Amino acid sequence: MKISFQIHHDMAEIVTLPEQLQVLGQQWSLSRKTIAEITLILDELITNTILHGDCDKRQPIDITLTKTGQTLIIQIIDTGFHFDPTLCTIPDTSLPLEQRKCGGLGILLVRQFCECWHYTRLNDKNILTLQKKLT
């Protein structure tokens, strides 16, 4: 089973994610917890793309979700700056807040909810593929 949709580089469009994922969750019989995790993953990654990708608002971000058995493959493709989130260092959450560097918590959450992820840059596009086990 597969579904694809687009969001433009506009924060106003990010609010459509929960609605689309609720419908998907019903179609694929996903738990509320799983839908919440997928929503968080996409919200974090797409928000970063919109805020830091420096793209024309008319450029789409392509999102494809593929369910095979108990595995969900998430693929996000955009035309923003070359950026490989898999290389980002994990923030030290054991430090007191005033000693922590800004940023990185969203990517930390994505890593916690996905078993693996892969990044490639092809034809001036960022292609991020994530794999998540469904329970």
C-alpha positions as CSV (number, residue, x, y, z in Angstrom):
1,M,0.0,0.0,0.0
2,K,1.3,3.4,-1.0
3,I,0.2,7.0,-0.7
4,S,2.0,10.1,-2.0
5,F,1.2,13.8,-1.5
6,Q,2.9,17.2,-1.7
7,I,3.4,20.1,0.6
8,H,4.8,23.4,-0.7
9,H,7.6,25.3,1.1
10,D,5.1,27.2,3.2
11,M,4.5,26.7,7.0
12,A,0.8,27.3,6.4
13,E,0.6,23.9,4.7
14,I,2.2,22.0,7.6
15,V,-1.2,21.9,9.3
16,T,-2.5,19.5,6.6
17,L,-0.3,16.7,7.8
18,P,-2.3,15.5,10.8
19,E,-5.5,15.4,8.7
20,Q,-3.9,13.4,6.0
21,L,-2.2,11.0,8.4
22,Q,-5.5,10.5,10.3
23,V,-7.2,9.3,7.1
24,L,-4.1,7.2,6.3
25,G,-4.2,5.7,9.8
26,Q,-7.8,4.6,9.3
27,Q,-7.2,3.1,5.9
28,W,-4.2,1.2,7.1
29,S,-5.5,0.4,10.6
30,L,-2.7,2.2,12.4
31,S,-2.8,2.9,16.1
32,R,-3.1,6.4,17.4
33,K,0.4,6.1,18.9
34,T,1.8,5.2,15.5
35,I,0.0,8.0,13.8
36,A,1.3,10.5,16.4
37,E,4.9,9.2,15.8
38,I,4.6,9.5,12.0
39,T,3.1,13.0,12.4
40,L,6.0,14.0,14.6
41,I,8.6,12.6,12.2
42,L,7.1,14.4,9.2
43,D,6.4,17.6,11.1
44,E,10.0,17.8,12.3
45,L,11.6,17.0,8.9
46,I,9.3,19.1,6.8
47,T,9.4,22.1,9.2
48,N,13.3,22.0,8.9
49,T,13.0,21.8,5.1
50,I,10.7,24.8,4.9
51,L,12.6,26.9,7.4
52,H,16.1,26.1,6.3
53,G,15.8,24.8,2.7
54,D,15.7,28.3,1.1
55,C,13.3,27.3,-1.7
56,D,10.7,29.1,-3.7
57,K,7.3,28.6,-2.0
58,R,6.0,27.1,-5.2
59,Q,8.5,24.2,-5.0
60,P,6.8,21.1,-3.6
61,I,8.1,18.7,-1.0
62,D,7.2,15.2,-2.1
63,I,6.2,12.8,0.6
64,T,5.6,9.1,-0.1
65,L,4.5,6.5,2.6
66,T,4.6,2.9,1.7
67,K,3.4,0.1,4.0
68,T,4.7,-3.4,3.5
69,G,3.6,-5.8,6.2
70,Q,4.7,-4.3,9.5
71,T,7.2,-1.8,7.9
72,L,6.5,1.7,6.9
73,I,8.9,3.4,4.4
74,I,8.8,7.2,4.5
75,Q,10.4,9.1,1.6
76,I,10.8,12.9,1.6
77,I,12.1,14.7,-1.5
78,D,12.8,18.4,-1.8
79,T,14.9,20.8,-3.9
80,G,16.4,22.8,-1.0
81,F,20.0,23.2,-0.1
82,H,22.1,20.0,0.1
83,F,21.6,18.8,3.7
84,D,22.1,15.3,5.1
85,P,20.3,15.0,8.4
86,T,21.8,11.6,9.0
87,L,25.2,13.3,9.6
88,C,23.9,15.6,12.4
89,T,25.4,15.0,15.8
90,I,23.0,14.0,18.6
91,P,22.6,16.7,21.2
92,D,23.8,15.9,24.7
93,T,20.5,15.9,26.6
94,S,22.3,15.2,29.9
95,L,23.7,18.8,30.0
96,P,21.7,21.5,31.8
97,L,19.6,23.6,29.5
98,E,21.8,26.6,29.7
99,Q,24.8,24.6,28.5
100,R,23.1,22.9,25.5
101,K,23.5,24.1,21.9
102,C,20.4,25.2,20.1
103,G,18.9,22.7,17.7
104,G,19.0,19.0,17.0
105,L,16.2,17.8,19.2
106,G,13.9,17.2,16.3
107,I,16.4,15.0,14.5
108,L,17.0,13.1,17.8
109,L,13.2,12.4,18.0
110,V,13.2,11.2,14.4
111,R,16.0,8.8,15.1
112,Q,14.2,7.4,18.2
113,F,11.0,6.7,16.1
114,C,12.8,5.2,13.0
115,E,14.9,2.0,12.8
116,C,17.0,3.3,9.9
117,W,17.3,6.2,7.5
118,H,19.2,6.9,4.4
119,Y,20.0,10.2,2.6
120,T,21.1,10.8,-1.0
121,R,21.4,13.9,-3.2
122,L,20.4,13.2,-6.8
123,N,19.5,15.6,-9.6
124,D,19.7,18.6,-7.2
125,K,17.2,17.0,-4.9
126,N,17.5,15.9,-1.3
127,I,16.1,12.4,-0.9
128,L,15.6,11.1,2.6
129,T,14.2,7.6,3.2
130,L,13.2,6.4,6.6
131,Q,12.1,3.0,7.8
132,K,9.8,2.5,10.8
133,K,8.5,-0.7,12.3
134,L,4.7,-0.7,12.8
135,T,3.3,-2.2,16.0
